[in-house]
Structures are given as C-alpha cells and as structure tokens.
Amino acid sequence: MAGDKAKKKPPKIVDTKYFGNLKAGVIDREICSHCSTCVAACPAKGIQPTRIIDFPNWEEDCTDCGFCIRVCPRWEYKPLNGIGAYIEAFAARSTRFSGQDGGMVTEILASAMEMGIIDSAIVTGRDDEWKPEAFVAKSVEEVSEASGTKYSYSNVMPALRKAGKAKIGLVGTPCIVSGARKLQENMIKYRKNIKLVIGLFCTENFHYDDLRKFLELKGVDISAVEKMDIIKGKFTVKPQDISFPVKEMDEIVPSGCKVCQDFAAVQSDISVGCIGAKEGYSAVIVRTETGKRIIDYIRENGHAEFDSVNIKVIEKLVNFKIKIHPYP
Ligand SMILES: Cc1cc2nc3c(=O)[nH]c(=O)nc-3n(C[C@H](O)[C@H](O)[C@H](O)COP(=O)(O)OP(=O)(O)OC[C@H]3O[C@@H](n4cnc5c(N)ncnc54)[C@H](O)[C@@H]3O)c2cc1C
C-alpha cells in the first residue's frame, strides 16, 4: 500500500475526515449502491456493510486516508449505461455445470481456474433461508456450489479481504464490477490480484430482509424455495410456482438501485445474463482479451453448447433501465 499512499489525496466536499465525506456525498444522499467496495478498501477495517454502509466511531477511528471515496463508484457519480464495448456476444450452455440459466458463469470461473488465470473466486452461495453468503471458492467444486441467482445484496467485496495474495476472479452485479475496477485503479494490492471480473446483467437488487418479508407476505415459505427467477417481468418462486409482476416490488427497491443505469455491467471482462438467450442458456458478452481467452478454451474443449443471442432484446432492457432510473 506504500505506492497507494503516495497518490494525491482527493478533494473533500466537507471539512471533516474522509468517511464523513463519503457519508455526505454518497450515503446521506441515498445514492450508495451497497457495492461495499469501501469496506474492502478501508485500512482501518472500520467500514461495515450493514443495511446502510456505516463506520461506527468514524470521527475517532477513520485514518483519513481517502481510499473509501477514491474507490466508491458513486463518488462524483456519473451513471454508466449502454450495452458497452464488446468483442463477441452469444448464448451458451455449459456441458459440465447447471446454473441459474446456462451455468455459464460457473463454467467461465471453472475454466479460468483450470487455465491458471485465477486460483480462487469470490462467489455467492446462500443459507437455507436464501441469505446470500459470499465466500472465497478455491476449487471448481466450491465454485459450482455457488451457482444460481440470489436476488439480494451479497458481500462480495468484503470477502476480497479474505482472498490473500491469490489470483482472484469475482462475480457481481454491475455496481460490484465498477467497484472492482476502482480498486484496480487505486490500490496496488488489488491491481495485482484481481484477474477476472464477471458481471451479471441487473435491473435491480434488494436488501435480504425486505425481499424475505415481501415474499412472506405473498405466502412464500422461503426455506422451501429452490429457485427464484425474474422472467418476462414476473418474479417467480419454484417449486411453489408463486409468481407476481416484478413492478409490485417497486416499494422495496433500494434508493441506490434507483439511480443505477448500468444493466449490462459494461466494465466487466465478461457479462452474463438470461435475457436475449433461449431458455436454459446464458447470454454472454465478451469484452476483454482475458475474457476471450477463456471463451476460446471453453470452445476448444467442448465445455459449452453455443447459440445466437438476441442483442436487440438486451438493448431494450439496457434502454428500459435508463428510462426507469433517471439521474440526476
Ligand atoms: C440481483 C440480480 C439481478 C439480476 N437481474 C437480471 C435481469 O434483470 N436480466 C437478466 O438477464 N439477468 C439478470 N441477472 C442475472 C441472471 O439472474 C443470472 O445470474 C445470469 O444469467 C447467470 O446465469 P448462469 O446460469 O450463467 O450463472 P450460474 O452458473 O448459475 O452462476 C451464478 C453466479 O452468480 C453469482 N451470484 C448469485 N447471486 C449473486 C448476488 N446477489 N450478487 C453477486 N453474485 C451473485 C454466484 O456467485 C454464481 O457464481 C440478475 C442477477 C442478479 C444477482
């Protein structure tokens, strides 16, 4: 971190320690995405990913280093949007792993491990009541245990602290992807060890407690749920087959999601979602040379079946997100 400290400190907007600036410029303005990148960056280990990002006793304990605002994607926020630059886009289904859609996120991470691009991956598993649990997966088996979408905030970034010096891959929503890029730009430690960033398409995410309460009011016993999905504007819970328009969930959409316009995770190495692909397949957008190398390996080894993707449908969702989340 010595090199990091040498960087010029960013200008403050209020005359107090940097966490007080993050509070004034992002948290109190209710534009925090809850990506928790600041948690991974704070050398004092004081920032906590509670419901609202918080630093108890920051007035005393904040070391005033400025990393939290340097790495925050919402500091001086300019929303990212569009489909983003890409090398290729297709639909695919892993021949080795099952997942939320085509299991391609799991396949990409597993292949990256086999190729030696990464040693471990930060993935999001869950407990019996669907509370997301981010963890450092050190084997292909551990990666595959985390397949499937959990529709609530995951502490992917705080888990980075536990990854040590390994070559890391991580998976996250677009805000997490932006946070990972900020860490790489601003902190030597993370520039060295984050080797692969996979982005998930995302319209909105939820606080776990809110999602759980909402589903309970719909008569869902969360511990009996095997899969949650959003298909054609409907939130669906299986095997109960309870389904309702996702629009009804507007009341629990967190304020930080309401200013996000990045559907396609434009800063990722590879973005993956379901829209634009046929059922049972993942839509895959390959953006960087690292991403391309992994996809070439998957192709060469027959680890996936490929199909075409409907880019126009993805663009529709990209534009829809801009429309429903105007900023400022
Ligand atoms: C909150 C959220 C909203 C989404 N909204 C859309 C949408 O509107 N349209 C669309 O097309 N796709 C959306 N997706 C993506 C989609 O649900 C699938 O995750 C994607 O298609 C990949 O499927 P797969 O079978 O390839 O992944 P799998 O092989 O099943 O792997 C899924 C990976 O996602 C990770 N993961 C799961 N939940 C989370 C989480 N909460 N935070 C971070 N990482 C997580 C796991 O670590 C796992 O590695 C959303 C995902 C999330 C998490």
PDBQT file of the ligand as one rigid body, heavy atoms in Angstrom, charges set to zero:
ROOT
HETATM    1  C1  LIG A 401     -29.662  -9.144  -8.319  1.00  0.00    +0.000 C 
HETATM    2  C2  LIG A 401     -29.612  -9.754  -9.706  1.00  0.00    +0.000 A 
HETATM    3  C3  LIG A 401     -30.464  -9.270 -10.704  1.00  0.00    +0.000 A 
HETATM    4  C4  LIG A 401     -30.411  -9.802 -11.991  1.00  0.00    +0.000 A 
HETATM    5  N1  LIG A 401     -31.237  -9.287 -12.966  1.00  0.00    +0.000 NA
HETATM    6  C5  LIG A 401     -31.170  -9.755 -14.219  1.00  0.00    +0.000 A 
HETATM    7  C6  LIG A 401     -32.003  -9.206 -15.238  1.00  0.00    +0.000 A 
HETATM    8  O1  LIG A 401     -32.774  -8.277 -14.998  1.00  0.00    +0.000 OA
HETATM    9  N2  LIG A 401     -31.893  -9.737 -16.501  1.00  0.00    +0.000 N 
HETATM   10  C7  LIG A 401     -31.032 -10.755 -16.804  1.00  0.00    +0.000 A 
HETATM   11  O2  LIG A 401     -30.975 -11.185 -17.954  1.00  0.00    +0.000 OA
HETATM   12  N3  LIG A 401     -30.236 -11.292 -15.843  1.00  0.00    +0.000 NA
HETATM   13  C8  LIG A 401     -30.288 -10.822 -14.577  1.00  0.00    +0.000 A 
HETATM   14  N4  LIG A 401     -29.472 -11.363 -13.604  1.00  0.00    +0.000 N 
HETATM   15  C9  LIG A 401     -28.510 -12.439 -13.966  1.00  0.00    +0.000 C 
HETATM   16  C10 LIG A 401     -29.149 -13.823 -14.003  1.00  0.00    +0.000 C 
HETATM   17  O3  LIG A 401     -30.076 -13.997 -12.939  1.00  0.00    +0.000 OA
HETATM   18  C11 LIG A 401     -28.076 -14.934 -13.894  1.00  0.00    +0.000 C 
HETATM   19  O4  LIG A 401     -27.278 -14.712 -12.750  1.00  0.00    +0.000 OA
HETATM   20  C12 LIG A 401     -27.174 -14.962 -15.106  1.00  0.00    +0.000 C 
HETATM   21  O5  LIG A 401     -27.968 -15.219 -16.259  1.00  0.00    +0.000 OA
HETATM   22  C13 LIG A 401     -26.096 -16.053 -14.993  1.00  0.00    +0.000 C 
HETATM   23  O6  LIG A 401     -26.669 -17.314 -15.057  1.00  0.00    +0.000 OA
HETATM   24  P1  LIG A 401     -25.724 -18.587 -15.147  1.00  0.00    +0.000 P 
HETATM   25  O7  LIG A 401     -26.582 -19.815 -15.180  1.00  0.00    +0.000 OA
HETATM   26  O8  LIG A 401     -24.731 -18.384 -16.247  1.00  0.00    +0.000 OA
HETATM   27  O9  LIG A 401     -24.942 -18.450 -13.759  1.00  0.00    +0.000 OA
HETATM   28  P2  LIG A 401     -24.572 -19.567 -12.673  1.00  0.00    +0.000 P 
HETATM   29  O10 LIG A 401     -23.600 -20.518 -13.289  1.00  0.00    +0.000 OA
HETATM   30  O11 LIG A 401     -25.780 -20.079 -12.028  1.00  0.00    +0.000 OA
HETATM   31  O12 LIG A 401     -23.742 -18.672 -11.642  1.00  0.00    +0.000 OA
HETATM   32  C14 LIG A 401     -24.344 -17.601 -10.992  1.00  0.00    +0.000 C 
HETATM   33  C15 LIG A 401     -23.257 -16.804 -10.289  1.00  0.00    +0.000 C 
HETATM   34  O13 LIG A 401     -23.850 -15.609  -9.793  1.00  0.00    +0.000 OA
HETATM   35  C16 LIG A 401     -23.306 -15.309  -8.529  1.00  0.00    +0.000 C 
HETATM   36  N5  LIG A 401     -24.342 -14.618  -7.758  1.00  0.00    +0.000 N 
HETATM   37  C17 LIG A 401     -25.568 -15.085  -7.449  1.00  0.00    +0.000 A 
HETATM   38  N6  LIG A 401     -26.270 -14.165  -6.765  1.00  0.00    +0.000 NA
HETATM   39  C18 LIG A 401     -25.462 -13.100  -6.618  1.00  0.00    +0.000 A 
HETATM   40  C19 LIG A 401     -25.596 -11.834  -5.994  1.00  0.00    +0.000 A 
HETATM   41  N7  LIG A 401     -26.708 -11.469  -5.365  1.00  0.00    +0.000 N 
HETATM   42  N8  LIG A 401     -24.549 -10.989  -6.035  1.00  0.00    +0.000 NA
HETATM   43  C20 LIG A 401     -23.396 -11.335  -6.645  1.00  0.00    +0.000 A 
HETATM   44  N9  LIG A 401     -23.208 -12.521  -7.271  1.00  0.00    +0.000 NA
HETATM   45  C21 LIG A 401     -24.228 -13.381  -7.261  1.00  0.00    +0.000 A 
HETATM   46  C22 LIG A 401     -22.873 -16.625  -7.909  1.00  0.00    +0.000 C 
HETATM   47  O14 LIG A 401     -21.693 -16.417  -7.223  1.00  0.00    +0.000 OA
HETATM   48  C23 LIG A 401     -22.632 -17.530  -9.134  1.00  0.00    +0.000 C 
HETATM   49  O15 LIG A 401     -21.260 -17.630  -9.368  1.00  0.00    +0.000 OA
HETATM   50  C24 LIG A 401     -29.505 -10.864 -12.297  1.00  0.00    +0.000 A 
HETATM   51  C25 LIG A 401     -28.664 -11.354 -11.285  1.00  0.00    +0.000 A 
HETATM   52  C26 LIG A 401     -28.699 -10.798 -10.003  1.00  0.00    +0.000 A 
HETATM   53  C27 LIG A 401     -27.767 -11.326  -8.927  1.00  0.00    +0.000 C 
ENDROOT
TORSDOF 0
